[in-house]
């Protein structure tokens, strides 16, 4: 694993993604979801909306890095707000 720079922040990020995936799996097993249509142009399940919010967060961060220097806290806040909207109303 010497090719990857494992900083504490990177480890925390991937641990949080793993925990979220585990929680989503447990939630799906306890309460199966049905596809529903929200503001997204397709019918989605909880897992679909979670995946869309993860991809969106990556694109939001890349766009932020292209437009501004540093201060990723702002991009993270935008990503969390967007993810909450997608998960709730998407």
LUMFIVO-271289 format. One line per 5 residues: their letters; for each residue x, y, z of N, C-alpha, C. Coordinates in Angstrom, 3 decimals. Layout:
<atoms>
A> X Y Z X Y Z X Y Z ~ ...
</atoms>
This chain:
<atoms>
XXXXX> 0.815 -1.204 0.000 0.000 0.000 0.000 0.855 1.263 0.000 ~ 2.117 1.129 -0.312 2.999 2.292 -0.291 2.706 3.274 -1.421 ~ 1.954 2.839 -2.429 1.649 3.725 -3.553 0.597 4.760 -3.193 ~ -0.151 4.539 -2.120 -1.217 5.461 -1.746 -0.842 6.193 -0.465 ~ -1.075 7.472 -0.458 -0.756 8.286 0.715 -1.898 8.171 1.721
XXXXX> -1.770 7.248 2.666 -2.791 7.055 3.683 -2.560 8.028 4.826 ~ -3.247 9.133 4.750 -3.209 10.092 5.848 -4.369 9.762 6.783 ~ -4.361 10.279 7.983 -5.505 10.040 8.873 -6.825 10.524 8.260 ~ -6.786 11.635 7.537 -8.005 12.147 6.909 -8.531 11.174 5.852 ~ -7.615 10.589 5.074 -8.026 9.621 4.054 -8.628 8.390 4.703
XXXXX> -8.003 7.907 5.752 -8.521 6.731 6.453 -9.893 7.004 7.054 ~ -10.074 8.170 7.646 -11.374 8.533 8.219 -12.426 8.614 7.126 ~ -12.082 9.199 5.981 -13.020 9.309 4.866 -13.501 7.934 4.421 ~ -12.567 7.027 4.166 -12.957 5.700 3.696 -13.663 4.896 4.782 ~ -13.298 5.091 6.037 -14.001 4.425 7.131 -15.452 4.907 7.202
XXXXX> -15.659 6.213 7.029 -17.026 6.754 7.051 -17.856 6.216 5.892 ~ -17.255 6.087 4.715 -17.977 5.516 3.572 -18.355 4.065 3.877 ~ -17.420 3.304 4.441 -17.701 1.913 4.800 -18.799 1.788 5.836 ~ -18.757 2.645 6.855 -19.792 2.634 7.888 -21.149 2.999 7.292 ~ -21.165 3.998 6.412 -22.420 4.410 5.777 -22.989 3.281 4.917
XXXXX> -22.132 2.583 4.178 -22.605 1.457 3.369 -23.149 0.338 4.249 ~ -22.487 0.069 5.353 -22.988 -0.934 6.290 -24.328 -0.554 6.882 ~ -24.459 0.720 7.260 -25.724 1.208 7.813 -26.843 1.153 6.779 ~ -26.528 1.518 5.530 -27.537 1.454 4.468 -27.968 0.011 4.216 ~ -27.027 -0.928 4.283 -27.361 -2.344 4.104 -28.271 -2.831 5.221
XXXXX> -27.926 -2.499 6.462 -28.768 -2.901 7.591 -30.157 -2.280 7.491 ~ -30.228 -1.006 7.101 -31.507 -0.320 6.956 -32.348 -1.002 5.873 ~ -31.708 -1.388 4.776 -32.430 -2.056 3.687 -32.953 -3.412 4.130 ~ -32.180 -4.140 4.925 -32.621 -5.451 5.412 -33.774 -5.316 6.402 ~ -33.740 -4.298 7.233 -34.799 -4.089 8.215 -36.057 -3.484 7.615
XXXXX> -35.875 -2.621 6.635 -37.005 -1.919 6.028 -36.765 -1.782 4.527 ~ -37.171 -2.798 3.756 -36.941 -2.739 2.301 -37.592 -1.497 1.685 ~ -36.912 -0.948 0.711 -37.380 0.283 0.081 -38.036 -0.018 -1.260 ~ -38.880 0.900 -1.672 -39.481 0.843 -3.004 -38.971 2.033 -3.800 ~ -38.862 1.846 -5.095 -38.445 2.961 -5.945 -39.528 4.039 -5.920
XXXXX> -39.091 5.282 -5.844 -40.040 6.402 -5.879 -39.446 7.512 -6.723 ~ -40.315 8.373 -7.190 -39.889 9.472 -8.043 -39.982 10.766 -7.248 ~ -38.868 11.478 -7.197 -38.819 12.787 -6.554 -38.422 13.818 -7.597 ~ -37.533 14.739 -7.233 -37.112 15.747 -8.200 -36.091 15.211 -9.194 ~ -35.485 14.051 -8.901 -34.586 13.438 -9.875 -35.416 12.884 -11.039
XXXXX> -34.872 12.865 -12.239 -35.673 12.468 -13.403 -35.929 10.967 -13.523 ~ -35.499 10.174 -12.541 -35.713 8.728 -12.574 -36.266 8.274 -11.229 ~ -36.921 7.132 -11.229 -37.370 6.538 -9.975 -36.145 5.923 -9.294 ~ -35.971 6.220 -8.011 -34.781 5.769 -7.299 -35.140 5.117 -5.978 ~ -34.248 4.238 -5.524 -34.354 3.654 -4.193 -33.399 4.408 -3.271
XXXXX> -33.408 4.052 -1.991 -32.490 4.677 -1.042 -31.042 4.516 -1.477 ~ -30.679 3.309 -1.890 -29.311 3.044 -2.320 -28.926 3.851 -3.546 ~ -29.863 3.987 -4.486 -29.608 4.798 -5.681 -29.333 6.252 -5.298 ~ -30.147 6.775 -4.401 -29.978 8.171 -3.981 -28.668 8.362 -3.223 ~ -28.277 7.366 -2.425 -27.004 7.439 -1.716 -25.844 7.450 -2.707
XXXXX> -25.900 6.585 -3.717 -24.854 6.535 -4.735 -24.789 7.848 -5.512 ~ -25.939 8.387 -5.879 -25.987 9.661 -6.597 -25.398 10.776 -5.733 ~ -25.695 10.766 -4.436 -25.150 11.814 -3.565 -23.636 11.671 -3.399 ~ -23.111 10.441 -3.364 -21.656 10.253 -3.291 -20.973 10.745 -4.566 ~ -21.537 10.391 -5.717 -20.969 10.880 -6.974 -21.050 12.398 -7.063
XXXXX> -22.177 12.946 -6.657 -22.342 14.401 -6.683 -21.318 15.087 -5.787 ~ -21.063 14.507 -4.625 -20.077 15.093 -3.709 -18.699 15.130 -4.350 ~ -18.343 14.071 -5.066 -17.044 14.059 -5.746 -16.981 15.160 -6.797 ~ -18.041 15.326 -7.570 -18.050 16.361 -8.605 -18.087 17.764 -8.003 ~ -18.807 17.940 -6.918 -18.833 19.238 -6.242 -17.435 19.599 -5.754
XXXXX> -16.733 18.644 -5.166 -15.376 18.908 -4.687 -14.414 19.195 -5.840 ~ -14.535 18.454 -6.932 -13.654 18.721 -8.079 -13.929 20.098 -8.666 ~ -15.195 20.474 -8.781 -15.544 21.792 -9.301 -15.034 22.883 -8.360 ~ -15.147 22.642 -7.064 -14.663 23.623 -6.095 -13.153 23.802 -6.216 ~ -12.436 22.696 -6.343 -10.980 22.786 -6.488 -10.584 23.492 -7.782
XXXXX> -11.385 23.338 -8.844 -11.091 24.012 -10.103 -11.389 25.512 -10.012 ~ -12.366 25.882 -9.190 -12.796 27.275 -9.139 -12.134 28.084 -8.027 ~ -11.733 27.417 -6.950 -11.204 28.152 -5.796 -9.995 27.414 -5.233 ~ -9.195 28.133 -4.512 -8.031 27.531 -3.863 -8.375 27.178 -2.417 ~ -8.175 25.919 -2.085 -8.325 25.496 -0.697 -9.739 25.607 -0.169
XXXXX> -9.841 25.700 1.148 -11.111 25.818 1.874 -12.141 24.784 1.416 ~ -11.775 23.531 1.517 -12.693 22.467 1.128 -13.862 22.315 2.092 ~ -13.805 23.026 3.216 -14.920 22.964 4.154 -16.200 23.491 3.509 ~ -16.070 24.479 2.661 -17.232 25.026 1.962 -17.798 23.983 1.005 ~ -16.935 23.322 0.249 -17.382 22.269 -0.666 -18.014 21.124 0.105
XXXXX> -17.449 20.791 1.254 -18.019 19.719 2.074 -19.409 20.103 2.579 ~ -19.576 21.351 2.987 -20.887 21.812 3.456 -21.915 21.773 2.320 ~ -21.509 22.201 1.138 -22.399 22.139 -0.023 -22.759 20.692 -0.330 ~ -21.783 19.807 -0.268 -22.013 18.392 -0.550 -22.979 17.760 0.449 ~ -22.814 18.083 1.722 -23.705 17.537 2.753 -25.126 18.052 2.551
XXXXX> -25.268 19.328 2.248 -26.606 19.890 2.001 -27.250 19.251 0.787 ~ -26.480 19.065 -0.281 -26.991 18.427 -1.493 -27.374 16.972 -1.206 ~ -26.532 16.258 -0.476 -26.831 14.860 -0.150 -28.109 14.745 0.675 ~ -28.283 15.661 1.619 -29.511 15.651 2.427 -30.733 15.889 1.544 ~ -30.631 16.818 0.602 -31.753 17.087 -0.294 -32.044 15.886 -1.190
XXXXX> -31.009 15.255 -1.715 -31.206 14.083 -2.589 -31.811 12.936 -1.804 ~ -31.295 12.684 -0.616 -31.804 11.563 0.169 -33.245 11.801 0.631 ~ -33.587 13.027 0.925 -34.932 13.328 1.427 -35.955 13.501 0.303 ~ -35.605 14.263 -0.718 -36.587 14.631 -1.743 -36.293 14.067 -3.126 ~ -35.118 13.465 -3.300 -34.710 12.981 -4.628 -35.506 11.823 -5.055
</atoms>
